[in-house]
Amino acid sequence: MKYIYYGFGGFIGFVCGVLINLIFYGVEKSGHPILTNLGRNYGLFGRYLAELVNALPIFGVALGLIMVKIMFQKEFDSRDK
C-alpha cells in the first residue's frame, strides 16, 4: 500500500508541475515573454531560472514523494513492525 501512496504522490506532483509549466507556456504565447526576457535581462542566471521552470514536472514528482513520506510516516512505520 505504501508504494501506491508514493505513486499517487509522484503522479499528482507531476501533474501540478506540468500545469504550472503550461501556464507559463500560455503566458509566453499570449505576448508577455516572461521566461524569454529572463535570459535577456539577467543573462546566465535568467537562463538558469527559465530552465528550472522547464524542470517543474521533475521537481513536482520529487516534492510529491517527499510530501507523502512526511504525511504518512507514522502509518508507514506502524505497518512495518
Protein Blocks (a to p, Z undefined) as FASTA:
>chain_A
ZZmmmmmmmmmmmmmmmmmmmmmmmmmmnopafklmmmmmnommlmmmmmmmmmmmmmmm
mmmmmmmmmmmmmmmmmmmZZ
